[in-house]
Amino acid sequence: MADVATRKLLENDEVIVWELLLEPGETTGAHTHEHDYIIHVIEGSTLLALDGGGNRLAEVKLSDGETHHFKVRDGVATAAGGLATPATHEARNIGPGRYREVMVEIK
């Protein structure tokens, strides 16, 4: 399994802070979220969510400046507004530009 993002920026007893950077066509690889997390989109794009087996789940357009809080319960990561994916998933950038976010996992 892959890490939940590209580069770990900080980890302490309470949080893990990550940067996720995906060029067009790149994927995160399958990974599992074990903690609730917050994402803040720095450079938006359209992402294709895939389950752990590579099956298509949904396309999600994320725009610059968006922030979402995901709660991980019973194997599902859910944000306000109904955005939900299995906690084990991968994301592929299917948009024309780079996607970049900061993610904070709450331990």
N, C-alpha and C positions, 0 to 999 in steps of 0.2 A: 504494500500500500504506500501511496505517496503521502508527503506532508500535506496539510490543509492549505498551504499557500507556498509562494516561491521562496521567501526569505524571512527567517525569524529575526525580528528587531529587538525584542526584549522578552524576558521571562522572569517572573518572580513568583511568590507564593499565591498571588491573587489573579494574575492575568498572563496571557501570552499575546504579544503584539506581532502581527505578521504584515508583510507586504505581498500582494498578489499582482503579478504582471503577466499578461497574456497577449502576445502578438496575434494578429489574425491567423486563424487555423490552429493555434496552439491549444493544448488541453492541460488541465491540472493533473490528470491521472486520477484513478479511483482513490478516494480517501474517506475517512470516517470522522465526523465531528462528534466528539465526546463531551463537549462543553457548550453551554449557551454562548452565542457570539454576536458581535456587532460588526457590520461592514459599513465603511464610508467610501463611496465611489469617487475617485479622483479623475479618472478618464473613463467615461462610459462607452459601452458597446453592446452588442447583442450576444448573449451567451446561450448555448444549448446545454441544458441539463440532461445528463445521462445517469441511469442507475448504475450500481456497481458492476453489472454485467454488460454495460455498454448500450443498453436499450434507451431509446429516446424518451424523455419525460416531458420536456417543455422548452420553449424558447422564451427568454426573458430579456427585455431591453432595459438596461440600467443606464441612467443618465448621470453626467457630472453632478456632484454635490448631493446625491441621494444617500441617505443613511437608513439602514434597516437593522432591527434587533431580532435575531432568531433564537427561539427556545427549542432545545433538543429534548424531546420526550418520546419514550417508547420507539426509538429508532427513526423518528421523523423530526426534521428541522423546519419550524414554522415561524413566519414573520406576520406582523399585523397586515391586514389586507388580503390574507389567504395565500400568500406565496409560501409554498411548502415543497420540500423534496425529502427523499429518504436521507437519513444521516450519513449513509454511505452512498456517495455519488461522485461524479466528475463533471467539470464544466469545460466546454470548448468555446473559444471566441469565434463566432461565425460572422461577426461584423467586419466592416472594412478598416477599422482603426484599432489601435492598441487599447486594451482594457487594463486599468490599474485601480487597485483598492487597498485600503488599510483595514485589516481585520483584527478585532480584539476578542480573544476567547476569555471568558470569565470562568475561572476555576471554582 
